[in-house]
């Protein structure tokens, strides 16, 4: 496709809502995935450190 101006590019030939909505949803999901990976990595590192330090696994879910 060939666009003559920036507004025409952003309009995407009438499909702007679909195109830019898809980009937005993808960006939000990728950002969420990065956040979740960082949280899981932090927990995994803490678990590994506790395992090495104390020789056992501390499971917070089963403790009351």
Secondary structure, 3 states (H helix, E strand, C coil): CCCCCHHHHHHHHHCHHHHHHHHHHHHHHHHHHHHHHHHHHHHHHHHHHHHHHHCCCCCCCCCC
